[in-house]
């Protein structure tokens, strides 16, 4: 999870109104955009790219660090969906 999501998670654990606002973004037609808009409105510069690339970057770095590459990278390492993991962490 990136630093912005971690900061938001920490605030959600302390501030119930903020947490409820985050959870409400899941009801939007485009929940990920709603999350980013909510974050920006509350002082967190979160972008769609931040959330989407978060787990993928970790997995790609793991694959590059394996001698010769890993022929089945997602079987061994995979990557978590940062968006879903974030909401699990505040539930």
PDB file as gemmi writes it, atoms N, CA and C in Angstrom:
CRYST1    1.000    1.000    1.000  90.00  90.00  90.00 P 1                      
ATOM      1  N   UNK A   1       0.861  -1.172   0.000  1.00  0.00           N  
ATOM      2  CA  UNK A   1       0.000   0.000   0.000  1.00  0.00           C  
ATOM      3  C   UNK A   1       0.902   1.228   0.000  1.00  0.00           C  
ATOM      4  N   UNK A   2       0.576   2.210  -0.835  1.00  0.00           N  
ATOM      5  CA  UNK A   2       1.431   3.390  -0.912  1.00  0.00           C  
ATOM      6  C   UNK A   2       1.231   4.302   0.298  1.00  0.00           C  
ATOM      7  N   UNK A   3       2.114   5.295   0.415  1.00  0.00           N  
ATOM      8  CA  UNK A   3       2.120   6.178   1.587  1.00  0.00           C  
ATOM      9  C   UNK A   3       0.811   6.939   1.761  1.00  0.00           C  
ATOM     10  N   UNK A   4       0.216   7.373   0.663  1.00  0.00           N  
ATOM     11  CA  UNK A   4      -1.032   8.139   0.755  1.00  0.00           C  
ATOM     12  C   UNK A   4      -2.150   7.257   1.294  1.00  0.00           C  
ATOM     13  N   UNK A   5      -2.272   6.053   0.755  1.00  0.00           N  
ATOM     14  CA  UNK A   5      -3.311   5.142   1.247  1.00  0.00           C  
ATOM     15  C   UNK A   5      -3.065   4.786   2.715  1.00  0.00           C  
ATOM     16  N   UNK A   6      -1.807   4.624   3.093  1.00  0.00           N  
ATOM     17  CA  UNK A   6      -1.505   4.328   4.498  1.00  0.00           C  
ATOM     18  C   UNK A   6      -1.920   5.482   5.397  1.00  0.00           C  
ATOM     19  N   UNK A   7      -1.653   6.707   4.974  1.00  0.00           N  
ATOM     20  CA  UNK A   7      -2.057   7.883   5.760  1.00  0.00           C  
ATOM     21  C   UNK A   7      -3.572   7.956   5.888  1.00  0.00           C  
ATOM     22  N   UNK A   8      -4.257   7.675   4.780  1.00  0.00           N  
ATOM     23  CA  UNK A   8      -5.718   7.686   4.805  1.00  0.00           C  
ATOM     24  C   UNK A   8      -6.252   6.574   5.705  1.00  0.00           C  
ATOM     25  N   UNK A   9      -5.628   5.416   5.648  1.00  0.00           N  
ATOM     26  CA  UNK A   9      -6.042   4.303   6.521  1.00  0.00           C  
ATOM     27  C   UNK A   9      -5.895   4.693   7.990  1.00  0.00           C  
ATOM     28  N   UNK A  10      -4.748   5.305   8.322  1.00  0.00           N  
ATOM     29  CA  UNK A  10      -4.515   5.703   9.707  1.00  0.00           C  
ATOM     30  C   UNK A  10      -5.562   6.717  10.168  1.00  0.00           C  
ATOM     31  N   UNK A  11      -5.888   7.671   9.295  1.00  0.00           N  
ATOM     32  CA  UNK A  11      -6.906   8.657   9.650  1.00  0.00           C  
ATOM     33  C   UNK A  11      -8.277   8.001   9.792  1.00  0.00           C  
ATOM     34  N   UNK A  12      -8.576   7.056   8.923  1.00  0.00           N  
ATOM     35  CA  UNK A  12      -9.866   6.354   8.994  1.00  0.00           C  
ATOM     36  C   UNK A  12     -10.017   5.610  10.310  1.00  0.00           C  
ATOM     37  N   UNK A  13      -8.922   5.123  10.855  1.00  0.00           N  
ATOM     38  CA  UNK A  13      -8.987   4.427  12.144  1.00  0.00           C  
ATOM     39  C   UNK A  13      -9.230   5.392  13.301  1.00  0.00           C  
ATOM     40  N   UNK A  14      -8.867   6.661  13.119  1.00  0.00           N  
ATOM     41  CA  UNK A  14      -9.048   7.668  14.169  1.00  0.00           C  
ATOM     42  C   UNK A  14     -10.317   8.494  14.007  1.00  0.00           C  
ATOM     43  N   UNK A  15     -10.797   8.638  12.768  1.00  0.00           N  
ATOM     44  CA  UNK A  15     -11.880   9.569  12.446  1.00  0.00           C  
ATOM     45  C   UNK A  15     -13.017   8.812  11.756  1.00  0.00           C  
ATOM     46  N   UNK A  16     -14.070   8.537  12.494  1.00  0.00           N  
ATOM     47  CA  UNK A  16     -15.185   7.733  11.972  1.00  0.00           C  
ATOM     48  C   UNK A  16     -15.892   8.424  10.807  1.00  0.00           C  
ATOM     49  N   UNK A  17     -16.015   9.750  10.839  1.00  0.00           N  
ATOM     50  CA  UNK A  17     -16.655  10.462   9.727  1.00  0.00           C  
ATOM     51  C   UNK A  17     -15.850  10.312   8.445  1.00  0.00           C  
ATOM     52  N   UNK A  18     -14.543  10.392   8.567  1.00  0.00           N  
ATOM     53  CA  UNK A  18     -13.671  10.206   7.406  1.00  0.00           C  
ATOM     54  C   UNK A  18     -13.815   8.780   6.873  1.00  0.00           C  
ATOM     55  N   UNK A  19     -13.824   7.819   7.774  1.00  0.00           N  
ATOM     56  CA  UNK A  19     -13.979   6.409   7.389  1.00  0.00           C  
ATOM     57  C   UNK A  19     -15.293   6.186   6.652  1.00  0.00           C  
ATOM     58  N   UNK A  20     -16.374   6.755   7.170  1.00  0.00           N  
ATOM     59  CA  UNK A  20     -17.678   6.598   6.521  1.00  0.00           C  
ATOM     60  C   UNK A  20     -17.687   7.255   5.143  1.00  0.00           C  
ATOM     61  N   UNK A  21     -16.997   8.392   5.018  1.00  0.00           N  
ATOM     62  CA  UNK A  21     -16.880   9.044   3.718  1.00  0.00           C  
ATOM     63  C   UNK A  21     -16.150   8.168   2.718  1.00  0.00           C  
ATOM     64  N   UNK A  22     -15.093   7.519   3.181  1.00  0.00           N  
ATOM     65  CA  UNK A  22     -14.355   6.593   2.312  1.00  0.00           C  
ATOM     66  C   UNK A  22     -15.242   5.441   1.871  1.00  0.00           C  
ATOM     67  N   UNK A  23     -15.952   4.848   2.817  1.00  0.00           N  
ATOM     68  CA  UNK A  23     -16.818   3.712   2.497  1.00  0.00           C  
ATOM     69  C   UNK A  23     -17.926   4.114   1.527  1.00  0.00           C  
ATOM     70  N   UNK A  24     -18.416   5.331   1.635  1.00  0.00           N  
ATOM     71  CA  UNK A  24     -19.484   5.806   0.750  1.00  0.00           C  
ATOM     72  C   UNK A  24     -19.003   5.892  -0.703  1.00  0.00           C  
ATOM     73  N   UNK A  25     -17.696   6.101  -0.927  1.00  0.00           N  
ATOM     74  CA  UNK A  25     -17.186   6.180  -2.301  1.00  0.00           C  
ATOM     75  C   UNK A  25     -17.416   4.879  -3.055  1.00  0.00           C  
ATOM     76  N   UNK A  26     -17.535   3.787  -2.354  1.00  0.00           N  
ATOM     77  CA  UNK A  26     -17.747   2.489  -3.009  1.00  0.00           C  
ATOM     78  C   UNK A  26     -19.115   2.383  -3.677  1.00  0.00           C  
ATOM     79  N   UNK A  27     -20.028   3.263  -3.315  1.00  0.00           N  
ATOM     80  CA  UNK A  27     -21.378   3.246  -3.879  1.00  0.00           C  
ATOM     81  C   UNK A  27     -21.476   4.052  -5.174  1.00  0.00           C  
ATOM     82  N   UNK A  28     -20.436   4.786  -5.531  1.00  0.00           N  
ATOM     83  CA  UNK A  28     -20.456   5.640  -6.721  1.00  0.00           C  
ATOM     84  C   UNK A  28     -20.426   4.790  -7.995  1.00  0.00           C  
ATOM     85  N   UNK A  29     -20.843   5.389  -9.099  1.00  0.00           N  
ATOM     86  CA  UNK A  29     -20.803   4.703 -10.394  1.00  0.00           C  
ATOM     87  C   UNK A  29     -19.366   4.328 -10.761  1.00  0.00           C  
ATOM     88  N   UNK A  30     -18.414   5.177 -10.407  1.00  0.00           N  
ATOM     89  CA  UNK A  30     -16.991   4.909 -10.628  1.00  0.00           C  
ATOM     90  C   UNK A  30     -16.289   5.027  -9.274  1.00  0.00           C  
ATOM     91  N   UNK A  31     -16.269   3.942  -8.488  1.00  0.00           N  
ATOM     92  CA  UNK A  31     -15.765   4.008  -7.117  1.00  0.00           C  
ATOM     93  C   UNK A  31     -14.308   4.455  -6.999  1.00  0.00           C  
ATOM     94  N   UNK A  32     -13.467   4.046  -7.920  1.00  0.00           N  
ATOM     95  CA  UNK A  32     -12.060   4.423  -7.823  1.00  0.00           C  
ATOM     96  C   UNK A  32     -11.878   5.923  -8.027  1.00  0.00           C  
ATOM     97  N   UNK A  33     -12.562   6.483  -9.005  1.00  0.00           N  
ATOM     98  CA  UNK A  33     -12.504   7.941  -9.210  1.00  0.00           C  
ATOM     99  C   UNK A  33     -13.093   8.675  -8.011  1.00  0.00           C  
ATOM    100  N   UNK A  34     -14.169   8.136  -7.458  1.00  0.00           N  
ATOM    101  CA  UNK A  34     -14.783   8.755  -6.281  1.00  0.00           C  
ATOM    102  C   UNK A  34     -13.814   8.747  -5.100  1.00  0.00           C  
ATOM    103  N   UNK A  35     -13.084   7.655  -4.933  1.00  0.00           N  
ATOM    104  CA  UNK A  35     -12.086   7.588  -3.869  1.00  0.00           C  
ATOM    105  C   UNK A  35     -11.023   8.660  -4.066  1.00  0.00           C  
ATOM    106  N   UNK A  36     -10.523   8.789  -5.282  1.00  0.00           N  
ATOM    107  CA  UNK A  36      -9.487   9.788  -5.566  1.00  0.00           C  
ATOM    108  C   UNK A  36     -10.018  11.204  -5.360  1.00  0.00           C  
ATOM    109  N   UNK A  37     -11.243  11.460  -5.761  1.00  0.00           N  
ATOM    110  CA  UNK A  37     -11.857  12.776  -5.556  1.00  0.00           C  
ATOM    111  C   UNK A  37     -12.025  13.069  -4.071  1.00  0.00           C  
ATOM    112  N   UNK A  38     -12.482  12.081  -3.321  1.00  0.00           N  
ATOM    113  CA  UNK A  38     -12.646  12.243  -1.877  1.00  0.00           C  
ATOM    114  C   UNK A  38     -11.299  12.497  -1.220  1.00  0.00           C  
ATOM    115  N   UNK A  39     -10.289  11.743  -1.629  1.00  0.00           N  
ATOM    116  CA  UNK A  39      -8.951  11.918  -1.073  1.00  0.00           C  
ATOM    117  C   UNK A  39      -8.446  13.337  -1.333  1.00  0.00           C  
ATOM    118  N   UNK A  40      -8.570  13.797  -2.565  1.00  0.00           N  
ATOM    119  CA  UNK A  40      -8.105  15.140  -2.920  1.00  0.00           C  
ATOM    120  C   UNK A  40      -8.847  16.208  -2.125  1.00  0.00           C  
ATOM    121  N   UNK A  41     -10.152  16.037  -1.952  1.00  0.00           N  
ATOM    122  CA  UNK A  41     -10.951  17.007  -1.201  1.00  0.00           C  
ATOM    123  C   UNK A  41     -10.549  17.060   0.273  1.00  0.00           C  
ATOM    124  N   UNK A  42      -9.883  16.014   0.742  1.00  0.00           N  
ATOM    125  CA  UNK A  42      -9.457  15.946   2.141  1.00  0.00           C  
ATOM    126  C   UNK A  42      -7.944  16.089   2.310  1.00  0.00           C  
ATOM    127  N   UNK A  43      -7.286  16.586   1.265  1.00  0.00           N  
ATOM    128  CA  UNK A  43      -5.859  16.895   1.377  1.00  0.00           C  
ATOM    129  C   UNK A  43      -4.904  15.773   1.046  1.00  0.00           C  
ATOM    130  N   UNK A  44      -5.387  14.724   0.420  1.00  0.00           N  
ATOM    131  CA  UNK A  44      -4.532  13.596   0.038  1.00  0.00           C  
ATOM    132  C   UNK A  44      -4.444  13.542  -1.491  1.00  0.00           C  
ATOM    133  N   UNK A  45      -3.283  13.821  -2.067  1.00  0.00           N  
ATOM    134  CA  UNK A  45      -3.146  13.870  -3.532  1.00  0.00           C  
ATOM    135  C   UNK A  45      -3.053  12.476  -4.156  1.00  0.00           C  
ATOM    136  N   UNK A  46      -4.138  11.752  -4.123  1.00  0.00           N  
ATOM    137  CA  UNK A  46      -4.184  10.383  -4.636  1.00  0.00           C  
ATOM    138  C   UNK A  46      -4.696  10.391  -6.072  1.00  0.00           C  
ATOM    139  N   UNK A  47      -4.005   9.673  -6.955  1.00  0.00           N  
ATOM    140  CA  UNK A  47      -4.438   9.586  -8.350  1.00  0.00           C  
ATOM    141  C   UNK A  47      -4.834   8.152  -8.684  1.00  0.00           C  
ATOM    142  N   UNK A  48      -5.566   8.009  -9.776  1.00  0.00           N  
ATOM    143  CA  UNK A  48      -5.934   6.669 -10.247  1.00  0.00           C  
ATOM    144  C   UNK A  48      -4.687   5.826 -10.462  1.00  0.00           C  
ATOM    145  N   UNK A  49      -3.669   6.425 -11.072  1.00  0.00           N  
ATOM    146  CA  UNK A  49      -2.425   5.704 -11.345  1.00  0.00           C  
ATOM    147  C   UNK A  49      -1.741   5.221 -10.080  1.00  0.00           C  
ATOM    148  N   UNK A  50      -1.813   6.018  -9.012  1.00  0.00           N  
ATOM    149  CA  UNK A  50      -1.217   5.601  -7.735  1.00  0.00           C  
ATOM    150  C   UNK A  50      -1.827   4.289  -7.262  1.00  0.00           C  
ATOM    151  N   UNK A  51      -3.124   4.204  -7.345  1.00  0.00           N  
ATOM    152  CA  UNK A  51      -3.836   3.025  -6.833  1.00  0.00           C  
ATOM    153  C   UNK A  51      -3.635   1.823  -7.757  1.00  0.00           C  
ATOM    154  N   UNK A  52      -3.756   2.054  -9.052  1.00  0.00           N  
ATOM    155  CA  UNK A  52      -3.672   0.956 -10.015  1.00  0.00           C  
ATOM    156  C   UNK A  52      -2.279   0.346 -10.073  1.00  0.00           C  
ATOM    157  N   UNK A  53      -1.268   1.189 -10.040  1.00  0.00           N  
ATOM    158  CA  UNK A  53       0.099   0.685 -10.212  1.00  0.00           C  
ATOM    159  C   UNK A  53       0.741   0.198  -8.929  1.00  0.00           C  
ATOM    160  N   UNK A  54       0.113   0.425  -7.803  1.00  0.00           N  
ATOM    161  CA  UNK A  54       0.727   0.135  -6.511  1.00  0.00           C  
ATOM    162  C   UNK A  54       1.202  -1.311  -6.389  1.00  0.00           C  
ATOM    163  N   UNK A  55       0.340  -2.276  -6.501  1.00  0.00           N  
ATOM    164  CA  UNK A  55       0.732  -3.678  -6.362  1.00  0.00           C  
ATOM    165  C   UNK A  55       1.512  -4.194  -7.549  1.00  0.00           C  
ATOM    166  N   UNK A  56       1.194  -3.678  -8.725  1.00  0.00           N  
ATOM    167  CA  UNK A  56       1.871  -4.133  -9.940  1.00  0.00           C  
ATOM    168  C   UNK A  56       3.359  -3.807  -9.902  1.00  0.00           C  
ATOM    169  N   UNK A  57       3.711  -2.630  -9.402  1.00  0.00           N  
ATOM    170  CA  UNK A  57       5.117  -2.238  -9.321  1.00  0.00           C  
ATOM    171  C   UNK A  57       5.901  -3.199  -8.436  1.00  0.00           C  
ATOM    172  N   UNK A  58       5.329  -3.585  -7.302  1.00  0.00           N  
ATOM    173  CA  UNK A  58       5.986  -4.521  -6.403  1.00  0.00           C  
ATOM    174  C   UNK A  58       6.225  -5.860  -7.098  1.00  0.00           C  
ATOM    175  N   UNK A  59       5.199  -6.376  -7.774  1.00  0.00           N  
ATOM    176  CA  UNK A  59       5.322  -7.662  -8.454  1.00  0.00           C  
ATOM    177  C   UNK A  59       6.377  -7.599  -9.556  1.00  0.00           C  
ATOM    178  N   UNK A  60       6.391  -6.510 -10.316  1.00  0.00           N  
ATOM    179  CA  UNK A  60       7.378  -6.372 -11.392  1.00  0.00           C  
ATOM    180  C   UNK A  60       8.798  -6.325 -10.833  1.00  0.00           C  
ATOM    181  N   UNK A  61       8.993  -5.639  -9.730  1.00  0.00           N  
ATOM    182  CA  UNK A  61      10.315  -5.597  -9.111  1.00  0.00           C  
ATOM    183  C   UNK A  61      10.729  -6.968  -8.608  1.00  0.00           C  
ATOM    184  N   UNK A  62       9.785  -7.737  -8.106  1.00  0.00           N  
ATOM    185  CA  UNK A  62      10.091  -9.095  -7.663  1.00  0.00           C  
ATOM    186  C   UNK A  62      10.528  -9.960  -8.842  1.00  0.00           C  
ATOM    187  N   UNK A  63       9.847  -9.806  -9.973  1.00  0.00           N  
ATOM    188  CA  UNK A  63      10.198 -10.603 -11.153  1.00  0.00           C  
ATOM    189  C   UNK A  63      11.580 -10.226 -11.666  1.00  0.00           C  
ATOM    190  N   UNK A  64      11.911  -8.950 -11.661  1.00  0.00           N  
ATOM    191  CA  UNK A  64      13.212  -8.507 -12.152  1.00  0.00           C  
ATOM    192  C   UNK A  64      14.339  -8.966 -11.245  1.00  0.00           C  
ATOM    193  N   UNK A  65      14.060  -9.190  -9.977  1.00  0.00           N  
ATOM    194  CA  UNK A  65      15.111  -9.567  -9.042  1.00  0.00           C  
ATOM    195  C   UNK A  65      15.412 -11.066  -9.075  1.00  0.00           C  
ATOM    196  N   UNK A  66      14.645 -11.830  -9.830  1.00  0.00           N  
ATOM    197  CA  UNK A  66      14.855 -13.266  -9.951  1.00  0.00           C  
ATOM    198  C   UNK A  66      15.815 -13.528 -11.106  1.00  0.00           C  
ATOM    199  N   UNK A  67      16.851 -14.317 -10.879  1.00  0.00           N  
ATOM    200  CA  UNK A  67      17.812 -14.621 -11.947  1.00  0.00           C  
ATOM    201  C   UNK A  67      17.089 -15.218 -13.143  1.00  0.00           C  
ATOM    202  N   UNK A  68      17.231 -14.584 -14.289  1.00  0.00           N  
ATOM    203  CA  UNK A  68      16.609 -15.078 -15.504  1.00  0.00           C  
ATOM    204  C   UNK A  68      15.135 -14.786 -15.594  1.00  0.00           C  
ATOM    205  N   UNK A  69      14.598 -14.083 -14.638  1.00  0.00           N  
ATOM    206  CA  UNK A  69      13.168 -13.806 -14.646  1.00  0.00           C  
ATOM    207  C   UNK A  69      12.388 -15.005 -14.151  1.00  0.00           C  
ATOM    208  N   UNK A  70      11.165 -14.800 -13.848  1.00  0.00           N  
ATOM    209  CA  UNK A  70      10.325 -15.869 -13.343  1.00  0.00           C  
ATOM    210  C   UNK A  70       9.323 -16.234 -14.440  1.00  0.00           C  
ATOM    211  N   UNK A  71       9.351 -17.472 -14.944  1.00  0.00           N  
ATOM    212  CA  UNK A  71       8.456 -17.836 -16.041  1.00  0.00           C  
ATOM    213  C   UNK A  71       6.979 -17.848 -15.645  1.00  0.00           C  
ATOM    214  N   UNK A  72       6.680 -17.954 -14.364  1.00  0.00           N  
ATOM    215  CA  UNK A  72       5.293 -17.960 -13.900  1.00  0.00           C  
ATOM    216  C   UNK A  72       5.169 -16.976 -12.726  1.00  0.00           C  
ATOM    217  N   UNK A  73       5.350 -15.679 -12.999  1.00  0.00           N  
ATOM    218  CA  UNK A  73       5.448 -14.708 -11.902  1.00  0.00           C  
ATOM    219  C   UNK A  73       4.221 -14.605 -11.019  1.00  0.00           C  
ATOM    220  N   UNK A  74       3.042 -14.708 -11.597  1.00  0.00           N  
ATOM    221  CA  UNK A  74       1.861 -14.485 -10.781  1.00  0.00           C  
ATOM    222  C   UNK A  74       1.498 -15.698  -9.939  1.00  0.00           C  
ATOM    223  N   UNK A  75       2.059 -16.858 -10.285  1.00  0.00           N  
ATOM    224  CA  UNK A  75       1.845 -18.025  -9.443  1.00  0.00           C  
ATOM    225  C   UNK A  75       2.620 -17.898  -8.139  1.00  0.00           C  
ATOM    226  N   UNK A  76       3.794 -17.264  -8.214  1.00  0.00           N  
ATOM    227  CA  UNK A  76       4.659 -17.163  -7.042  1.00  0.00           C  
ATOM    228  C   UNK A  76       4.463 -15.872  -6.269  1.00  0.00           C  
ATOM    229  N   UNK A  77       4.382 -14.770  -6.981  1.00  0.00           N  
ATOM    230  CA  UNK A  77       4.349 -13.482  -6.305  1.00  0.00           C  
ATOM    231  C   UNK A  77       2.986 -12.831  -6.367  1.00  0.00           C  
ATOM    232  N   UNK A  78       2.451 -12.709  -7.543  1.00  0.00           N  
ATOM    233  CA  UNK A  78       1.178 -12.031  -7.712  1.00  0.00           C  
ATOM    234  C   UNK A  78       1.248 -10.605  -7.193  1.00  0.00           C  
ATOM    235  N   UNK A  79       0.149  -9.922  -7.219  1.00  0.00           N  
ATOM    236  CA  UNK A  79       0.079  -8.619  -6.573  1.00  0.00           C  
ATOM    237  C   UNK A  79      -1.338  -8.385  -6.100  1.00  0.00           C  
ATOM    238  N   UNK A  80      -1.418  -7.763  -4.945  1.00  0.00           N  
ATOM    239  CA  UNK A  80      -2.716  -7.482  -4.364  1.00  0.00           C  
ATOM    240  C   UNK A  80      -3.340  -6.272  -5.038  1.00  0.00           C  
ATOM    241  N   UNK A  81      -4.617  -6.241  -5.060  1.00  0.00           N  
ATOM    242  CA  UNK A  81      -5.361  -5.096  -5.548  1.00  0.00           C  
ATOM    243  C   UNK A  81      -5.331  -4.048  -4.434  1.00  0.00           C  
ATOM    244  N   UNK A  82      -4.570  -2.975  -4.635  1.00  0.00           N  
ATOM    245  CA  UNK A  82      -4.386  -1.955  -3.598  1.00  0.00           C  
ATOM    246  C   UNK A  82      -5.719  -1.356  -3.152  1.00  0.00           C  
ATOM    247  N   UNK A  83      -6.629  -1.175  -4.100  1.00  0.00           N  
ATOM    248  CA  UNK A  83      -7.944  -0.616  -3.784  1.00  0.00           C  
ATOM    249  C   UNK A  83      -8.687  -1.524  -2.799  1.00  0.00           C  
ATOM    250  N   UNK A  84      -8.772  -2.794  -3.120  1.00  0.00           N  
ATOM    251  CA  UNK A  84      -9.488  -3.728  -2.248  1.00  0.00           C  
ATOM    252  C   UNK A  84      -8.774  -3.907  -0.908  1.00  0.00           C  
ATOM    253  N   UNK A  85      -7.450  -3.990  -0.951  1.00  0.00           N  
ATOM    254  CA  UNK A  85      -6.685  -4.154   0.285  1.00  0.00           C  
ATOM    255  C   UNK A  85      -6.874  -2.946   1.197  1.00  0.00           C  
ATOM    256  N   UNK A  86      -6.970  -1.760   0.615  1.00  0.00           N  
ATOM    257  CA  UNK A  86      -7.203  -0.553   1.396  1.00  0.00           C  
ATOM    258  C   UNK A  86      -8.532  -0.663   2.140  1.00  0.00           C  
ATOM    259  N   UNK A  87      -9.583  -1.046   1.434  1.00  0.00           N  
ATOM    260  CA  UNK A  87     -10.890  -1.124   2.082  1.00  0.00           C  
ATOM    261  C   UNK A  87     -10.960  -2.259   3.103  1.00  0.00           C  
ATOM    262  N   UNK A  88     -10.252  -3.322   2.864  1.00  0.00           N  
ATOM    263  CA  UNK A  88     -10.188  -4.384   3.875  1.00  0.00           C  
ATOM    264  C   UNK A  88      -9.537  -3.846   5.140  1.00  0.00           C  
ATOM    265  N   UNK A  89      -8.503  -3.012   4.963  1.00  0.00           N  
ATOM    266  CA  UNK A  89      -7.764  -2.501   6.126  1.00  0.00           C  
ATOM    267  C   UNK A  89      -8.555  -1.509   6.964  1.00  0.00           C  
ATOM    268  N   UNK A  90      -9.614  -0.899   6.404  1.00  0.00           N  
ATOM    269  CA  UNK A  90     -10.399   0.049   7.191  1.00  0.00           C  
ATOM    270  C   UNK A  90     -11.728  -0.543   7.647  1.00  0.00           C  
ATOM    271  N   UNK A  91     -12.000  -1.764   7.279  1.00  0.00           N  
ATOM    272  CA  UNK A  91     -13.272  -2.400   7.668  1.00  0.00           C  
ATOM    273  C   UNK A  91     -13.222  -2.909   9.084  1.00  0.00           C  
TER     274      UNK A  91                                                      
END                                                                             
